Amino acid sequence: MLDYRFPTALQMVLSVAMAEQSGERSTSAILAYGLEANPSLIRKLMVPLTRDGIIVSTLGRNGSIHLGRPAEKITLRDIYISVIEDKKLWASRPDIPARCVVSANACWYFKSIADEAEQASLEVLARHTVASALEAVKKADTSGCDPVPEIDALYKKAQ
């Protein structure tokens, strides 16, 4: 089963950062609408992102979601670690009985390769910040979409 927590959380944080740059408001309902995601998934992902200071939210009628610290200080590694927590990139098979050289050693070998691959992935994510990711997205954009469309109005219209 594919795990969409990280790409969804990344898109959430980038959307919040874009809204902040544009002086617009972000809410979980607006994020859910923009990401075509279930609002409960958005709220579920907000828990670790808030816990780790990546985003902050205010409650109430005029409540909104903001970055918890400057976009230059939030790495993609921070977002990944926050929402994935202790789940490994690749799960190894459980230990199996040693019936040959391969079955006796495949588990530890796979774990060592998986750990190396995960460390390399985390190093790549650590080199990118929310600010640099948002700039890359904006620079490469050819969609013709508004930077922050009137999602609030569209969301209310869809209800």
C-alpha positions as CSV (number, residue, x, y, z in Angstrom):
1,M,0.0,0.0,0.0
2,L,1.3,3.4,-1.0
3,D,1.9,6.0,1.8
4,Y,0.8,9.5,0.8
5,R,1.4,11.2,4.1
6,F,4.7,12.9,3.1
7,P,3.6,14.2,-0.3
8,T,0.3,15.4,1.1
9,A,2.0,17.1,4.1
10,L,4.6,18.7,1.8
11,Q,1.8,20.1,-0.4
12,M,0.0,21.3,2.7
13,V,3.0,23.2,4.0
14,L,3.8,24.6,0.6
15,S,0.2,25.8,0.2
16,V,0.4,27.5,3.6
17,A,3.7,29.1,2.7
18,M,2.2,30.3,-0.6
19,A,-0.9,31.7,1.1
20,E,1.3,33.5,3.6
21,Q,3.4,35.1,0.8
22,S,0.1,36.2,-0.9
23,G,-1.5,37.5,2.3
24,E,-4.2,34.9,2.1
25,R,-5.8,32.7,4.7
26,S,-5.3,28.9,5.1
27,T,-7.7,26.6,6.9
28,S,-7.9,22.8,7.0
29,A,-11.1,23.0,4.9
30,I,-9.4,25.1,2.3
31,L,-6.3,22.8,2.3
32,A,-8.5,19.7,1.9
33,Y,-10.4,21.3,-1.0
34,G,-7.2,22.4,-2.7
35,L,-5.5,19.0,-2.3
36,E,-8.7,17.1,-3.1
37,A,-8.0,15.2,0.2
38,N,-10.3,14.0,2.9
39,P,-10.5,16.8,5.6
40,S,-9.9,14.1,8.2
41,L,-6.5,13.3,6.6
42,I,-5.6,17.0,6.6
43,R,-6.5,17.3,10.3
44,K,-4.6,14.0,11.1
45,L,-1.5,15.4,9.4
46,M,-1.8,18.7,11.2
47,V,-1.3,16.9,14.5
48,P,2.4,16.0,14.0
49,L,3.1,19.1,11.9
50,T,1.8,21.3,14.8
51,R,3.5,19.2,17.5
52,D,6.9,19.7,15.7
53,G,6.4,23.4,15.2
54,I,6.1,23.3,11.4
55,I,2.7,24.8,11.4
56,V,0.6,26.6,13.9
57,S,-3.2,27.0,13.8
58,T,-5.6,29.4,15.5
59,L,-9.1,28.3,16.4
60,G,-12.4,30.1,15.9
61,R,-14.4,31.7,13.2
62,N,-11.4,33.6,11.8
63,G,-8.9,30.8,12.6
64,S,-6.1,30.0,10.2
65,I,-3.0,27.9,9.7
66,H,0.5,29.5,9.4
67,L,4.0,28.3,9.3
68,G,5.5,27.7,12.7
69,R,8.8,29.2,11.8
70,P,10.3,30.9,8.7
71,A,10.1,28.9,5.5
72,E,13.9,29.1,5.3
73,K,14.2,27.2,8.6
74,I,11.9,24.3,7.7
75,T,13.5,21.5,5.7
76,L,11.7,18.8,3.7
77,R,13.4,16.4,6.1
78,D,11.6,18.1,9.0
79,I,8.2,17.5,7.3
80,Y,9.1,13.9,6.4
81,I,10.2,13.0,9.9
82,S,7.2,14.7,11.4
83,V,4.5,12.8,9.5
84,I,6.2,9.5,8.9
85,E,7.6,9.3,12.4
86,D,9.4,5.9,12.9
87,K,8.1,4.1,9.9
88,K,10.9,2.8,7.7
89,L,11.3,3.7,4.0
90,W,11.4,0.0,3.2
91,A,10.2,-2.8,5.5
92,S,12.2,-5.9,5.6
93,R,10.8,-9.4,5.7
94,P,10.7,-10.9,9.1
95,D,13.5,-13.2,10.0
96,I,13.0,-16.5,8.3
97,P,14.6,-19.9,9.2
98,A,18.2,-20.3,8.0
99,R,17.9,-23.0,5.4
100,C,20.7,-21.8,3.1
101,V,23.3,-19.1,2.9
102,V,20.8,-16.7,1.3
103,S,18.0,-17.2,3.9
104,A,20.5,-17.1,6.7
105,N,21.8,-13.7,5.7
106,A,19.2,-11.9,3.5
107,C,17.4,-10.2,6.4
108,W,20.4,-8.4,7.9
109,Y,21.7,-7.5,4.4
110,F,18.4,-6.0,3.3
111,K,18.2,-4.0,6.5
112,S,21.7,-2.6,6.0
113,I,20.9,-1.5,2.4
114,A,17.5,-0.1,3.4
115,D,19.1,1.9,6.2
116,E,21.7,3.3,3.8
117,A,19.0,4.3,1.3
118,E,16.9,5.9,3.9
119,Q,19.9,7.9,5.2
120,A,20.7,9.1,1.7
121,S,17.0,10.1,1.2
122,L,17.0,12.1,4.5
123,E,20.3,13.9,3.4
124,V,18.6,15.0,0.2
125,L,15.5,16.2,2.0
126,A,17.6,18.1,4.5
127,R,19.2,20.1,1.6
128,H,15.8,21.6,0.6
129,T,13.8,24.1,2.6
130,V,10.1,25.1,2.2
131,A,11.3,28.4,0.9
132,S,13.6,26.8,-1.8
133,A,10.9,24.3,-2.7
134,L,8.2,27.0,-3.1
135,E,10.6,29.1,-5.3
136,A,11.4,26.0,-7.4
137,V,7.7,25.3,-7.9
138,K,6.9,28.9,-8.8
139,K,9.8,29.2,-11.2
140,A,9.0,25.9,-13.0
141,D,5.2,26.6,-13.1
142,T,3.6,26.6,-16.6
143,S,0.1,25.9,-15.4
144,G,-1.3,29.4,-15.8
145,C,-3.1,28.9,-12.4
146,D,-3.5,31.7,-9.9
147,P,-0.8,31.6,-7.2
148,V,-3.5,31.4,-4.6
149,P,-7.0,31.2,-6.1
150,E,-10.1,32.2,-4.3
151,I,-10.3,28.8,-2.7
152,D,-12.4,30.0,0.2
153,A,-15.1,31.1,-2.2
154,L,-14.8,28.0,-4.4
155,Y,-15.0,25.8,-1.3
156,K,-18.1,27.5,0.0
157,K,-19.7,27.2,-3.5
158,A,-19.0,23.5,-3.6
159,Q,-20.8,22.9,-0.3
